[in-house]
Every structure is written in structure tokens, then in C-alpha cells.
Amino acid sequence: MGVAYVSPWKVPAGQNVQQNIEELHNSIEQLGAIKTGLFTVECESYHAVNVANSKTLHLIHSTEYPASRFACFEDGPSIVSDVMLPSFLSKLRSVWQPRKGGRIESKGHRYELGDFVLKTGIISMGPSTKGISLEVEYTPCVYPCDCWGIITELLKGFVGENMVTNMPTLILEKSKEIYTPDITMQQYVELFSNIRKSNLVR
Amino acid sequence: MADTINQAKLTISCIAQAITSTQQLRSTVTNVFNLLCEGVKPDEDHDGRGRDRKKFLQKFQEHLQAVNKDYNEVEKYCNSMIPTPELQVLGPLSHLSLDSNTDKKNTFRDAVQTYEWNQRMHEYAQIASSILLSHQLKRSQSSGGAILAKRRRALPPKFQNMSSQHVENTLQLLARQPADLTFKLIKTLGDTRILQVTVGRVFTVILMLRNLLMEKVLVKGLDEELYYENGTIDLFSESQFECMRRITDHAMTAVLQYSTTHATQPEIPLKYFLLWLQSYKNLFIDPCSICGKHLDGGLPPVWRDFRNPVACHDTCRP
């Protein structure tokens, strides 16, 4: 477990998602990465019943951590629990209810390049595809502030020099502390929320 | 060859005769004990106990004389047997010849053959060395100054017989000096110590010391497991990260490099090694000093020169 950076992959106008992700896979494979399997990150949203403007609770399940479930609010607080959390929440139906159409997931391939783990996933809400997510994890290092240069250099290798090099706020806040998997899940929550918002705008 | 066969035949016949005479001796001794147990049947005319006692003593004497005679025969056959001299040299291994399961394994035969071969090799080596010494062969024309100088250069001094207290004090002193290293003594067993050294925010090193000599180094990531489930330290599992495995190899090279330098004090190789380890504190931050990049084949700059430790990729090093 190391430091992971999750970012959306901008699909150029005029190209479809499938084509674009194939190009992305090719550039990753050209770097020398090896395909090691599939991954899924699913996010289910819950809202409090009979409370106006309640905060949304996101429940995340990642195949990278199969025995854990992550529950977090958009603005920060999160917990890590075991696989019983969804059934526990279903028992609290009177307090927390799943949001309709709130299920979003990112599914795709997992690559390994030396000590790096790269994941490219297609983000979908139900049957419709919404975008592409890219996760880069550098496993030996546990402090984000130390290995940010390494992660950006790898991204520049297949994204190009236009790569954004600023550390995202989520990581920046805890850059001097030991990185934990729930920060990765919070990054996914932020990514999925942005996609939902852009979906609503359309 | 014929002599040994005849000798063997004689020995076998001796043994056979000795076995039969031993059996005879056994039966006469049994007779003696039977007589002692059962006694003598009393005569019909009860003349008194005197006659019975005489008869008993007579019979007892006869039996003992027979035992004496048979015993002398057995001794005669034993003394006439010639012991085989070569078997004695093998020592305890010669007892294998008594093994009755000769069909299953030829261990004894193989051992004898190996021993004979070894003896012959020693003889030939002695003859060869005497011949070679008598003819000195000079292959090069030079005066051999460089070679002599190499021979004269003393090996690095071996510091032994260090007291445990001295080692402890030295380790404590070393632990205080570098700011980026944290020490933890995991285990002490006589002269052997296992230290866990954490270098900055980069990696952990398991260092095995015998007195102040470095024996083994293992570099692992900060979040990797260092112990088995039962609590003992894991000294053999490699790191799961490729960069840490490379650094382990370089660290072992550094141990050999610093251990073979001439040192006036025993703690100097360890001190140099710790200073070299300290140069890794910015492993993920510093780019390579030669090419200026962080990554080379997915690896950060894992090489540090032993004289001037500067961050460098494996492929970039001069």
C-alpha cells in the first residue's frame, strides 16, 4: 500500500470512450507495464430520511481491498469497516436510505510497472458511460509529499507535458502524514460527485 | 591378492571353529548350573551325607574341568585369528562391516573404497608437490615487484575478542550521532545482535551484527511486515518492492566494501555504512544527479557511490 492519485481522463471531443481507453492502454503498455487483472470501484450513496439538505453518505467498495468497506461524507469524515456495513445500513432503513440512481462505478484494467500500480476504469452510472478514471499508485512510499515528483513524472510519460502537476487538496491536506486507503476512496468520491454534477448540468 | 584370499579363508575357518567351541563351552557351563540347581540323586543306601557330598564335589569338579578345557580351546582359536589392520583406521565406520543387511546398501564397501582412493590421492599429491618444488618455474620476466607488494599488503585486521560491554557502548554512541537514523535493538544472543534501523521516511533496514562486524543487511519498505506471526523477526523474506530489493543488493556490496577497508578501530566500517545509508534519506525526493530525472525503468535513483554518496540511477552510474 502506497500513495495513490486518482484523476479523470479527459476524453477529447469527437472521440468515444471505448476508443480513448484503448489508446490509453496502448500508451501504458508501451511504457512496459504488465496487465495483472481487473478492478472495480463501486459507490452507493445514501441520504438521511426526513432531514432537509442532509449530507450524502457514500459507501465505497474496491476490489483492491475486498474485506473492507469505506463510508465517507463528501466534506471529509470517513470510516473504514468490514463487509457487514451495507447490511447494517439496510437495517437502518428508517434513518438512511439509498438514493435512487445514486449507484456509480469505475471498472477496468489493472497494470503493474515496477513498483507502480496503474488502474484505468470506465465510469458508468447504470447502463450509461460517463467518463474514464485513471489511478496511479506508487507502492514503496507512504508519505505523499515525498513521492509527488515521481508520480507526476510517470504521468507525464504517457499523458504528456500538459499534465496538471498540482497536488489535489485531499492529498495536500495530509501530505506529511502516512497515506491511508481511505484517502484514495475520498478521491474517487470527489471524482464521482463531479461527474454527477456535470451530468445534472447537462 | 592370493595371500589375502588365503588369509581370509584361514580366518573364516578359525571363526567357524571358534563358534563351535563356544557352543561347546556354553553347554558345559549349562551343565554346571544344572548340577548346582538339581544337585545329586542320593544313593539307595543312606550311608550318610558324607558320601553324597563327596559325589557332588566330584561331579562339580569334573564339570568345571570340562568348562576349563572348552574355554582354553576358544581362547586358542581367538588368538590364532589375525586381525585385519586396514579396518582399524576407519574408526567407528568399520563397525558397519558388522551390518547383516549387506544386500540393501553397500555403504561399508563404498566407505572402504573411498578411503583407499583418498589415501592414494594423498600419496600422489605428496609426490607431485615434491617434484614441483624441485623445479621452480618463472613465468614472467619482471622482477615481480607488484606481485610481491600485493603479497606483502596485509589483510584487513580482524577485530575479535571484543567485550559485550564495549560493543554496547559503541552502538549507543553510534545511535546518537546521525540525526536521520533511528535505531532499535531487536534481539541479542551472545555476540550476535539484530538491529532495526529506520532511515528517514524512506525504508527500514534489518542489520545483523556479530560483535561489530556486519553480517547481513535486509532493506524493506516502511509498511512491510518485519515479523512472522509468532513474533520472531523475519530475516529472509525479500521486500515486495523492486527498489528495496535493489537497495538490499547495494547495501550488501557496501558492507563488503567497508569491511575490507583498513580500519584502525573496529567500529569504523559500521560507521561508514551508516553514513552511506543516511544518503538514502531523500530517495523519493532527489532526482538522479546525472540525468536529472526521478525515474529510470520505474525505479528511483537507488545507487549511491561508496566514496561520494550522490543520488544516481543504476544505469546512469559512472
Interface residues (C-beta under 8 A of the other chain):
Chain A: M1 G2 G32 L113 G114 D115 F116 T139 P140 C141 V142 Y143 D146 C147 G149 I150 E153 L154 G157 I178
Chain B: R201 V202 F203 G221 L222 D223 Q240 F241 E242 C243 M244 F284 I285 P287 K293 H294 L295 G297 G298 L299 P300
